[in-house]
Amino acid sequence: MFGINNLFDALISVLLAAAGGLSRLLYNKDKTKLKLSKIFSELFIACFIGVMFFLATLALKLDSVWPGIVCGAAGWCGPQAFNFLLKLVSKKTGINLEDDKDKKD
């Protein structure tokens, strides 16, 4: 069940994901020009990925320390982390994503 402890853990995990996303943005600041819209879009993406990975850690029943670690790393990785999560979920559910790509061609 999703209780108040999980809500606190979720908030911390999403904040760590946001920190990961912003630190990646600052790490790569020499390659791209920082604009306010870029900062907010990276922050939104990192937070969304953090929520998805937090829910994945709950589903995998990992110990309480792992959600923060996983979400922070996922926030740093950005969309690549979401692709990994999509593959993991498709394996767990038995959904074949490759068939969908073949039908479009």
C-alpha positions in Angstrom: 0.0 0.0 0.0 1.2 3.5 -0.7 1.5 5.2 2.7 2.9 8.4 4.0 6.4 6.9 4.3 6.3 6.0 0.6 5.1 9.6 -0.2 8.1 11.0 1.6 10.4 8.5 -0.1 8.8 9.5 -3.5 9.4 13.2 -2.8 13.0 12.6 -1.9 13.5 10.3 -4.9 12.0 12.8 -7.4 14.1 15.6 -5.9 17.2 13.5 -6.4 16.1 12.8 -10.0 15.7 16.5 -10.5 19.1 17.1 -9.1 20.5 14.5 -11.4 18.9 16.1 -14.4 20.1 19.6 -13.5 23.6 18.4 -12.7 23.8 16.7 -16.1 22.6 20.0 -17.7 25.3 21.9 -15.9 27.9 19.3 -16.7 27.1 19.7 -20.4 26.7 23.5 -20.3 29.7 24.1 -22.5 28.0 22.1 -25.3 24.7 23.9 -25.2 23.6 27.4 -24.4 21.5 27.5 -21.2 18.1 29.0 -21.6 15.3 29.1 -19.0 13.1 26.9 -21.2 15.8 24.3 -21.6 16.3 24.3 -17.8 12.6 23.8 -17.1 12.2 21.1 -19.8 15.2 19.2 -18.4 13.8 19.5 -14.9 10.4 18.3 -16.0 11.8 15.3 -17.8 14.1 14.4 -14.9 11.2 14.6 -12.4 8.9 12.5 -14.7 11.6 9.9 -15.0 12.1 10.0 -11.3 8.5 9.2 -10.6 8.5 6.4 -13.1 11.6 4.8 -11.6 10.3 5.3 -8.1 7.2 3.3 -9.0 9.4 0.7 -10.7 11.4 0.3 -7.4 8.2 -0.2 -5.5 7.1 -2.8 -8.0 10.4 -4.6 -7.7 10.2 -4.4 -3.9 13.7 -2.9 -3.5 15.0 -1.9 -0.1 14.3 1.7 1.0 17.7 3.1 0.1 17.5 2.0 -3.5 14.8 4.4 -4.8 16.9 7.5 -4.2 20.0 6.0 -5.8 18.0 4.7 -8.8 16.0 7.9 -9.3 19.1 10.1 -9.0 21.0 8.1 -11.6 17.9 8.0 -13.9 17.5 11.7 -13.7 21.2 12.1 -14.8 20.6 9.7 -17.7 17.5 11.4 -18.9 15.5 9.9 -21.7 17.9 7.0 -22.1 16.8 5.8 -18.7 13.2 5.9 -19.8 14.0 3.7 -22.8 15.6 1.2 -20.4 12.5 1.3 -18.2 10.3 0.8 -21.2 12.3 -2.3 -22.2 12.1 -3.7 -18.6 8.4 -3.2 -18.4 7.8 -4.8 -21.8 9.8 -7.8 -20.7 7.8 -8.1 -17.4 4.5 -7.7 -19.1 5.3 -9.8 -22.3 4.5 -6.9 -24.6 6.7 -7.1 -27.7 7.7 -3.6 -28.8 9.5 -4.8 -31.9 6.3 -6.1 -33.5 4.8 -2.6 -33.3 7.8 -1.1 -35.2 7.5 -3.7 -37.9 3.8 -3.0 -38.5 4.6 0.7 -39.2 7.1 -0.1 -42.0 
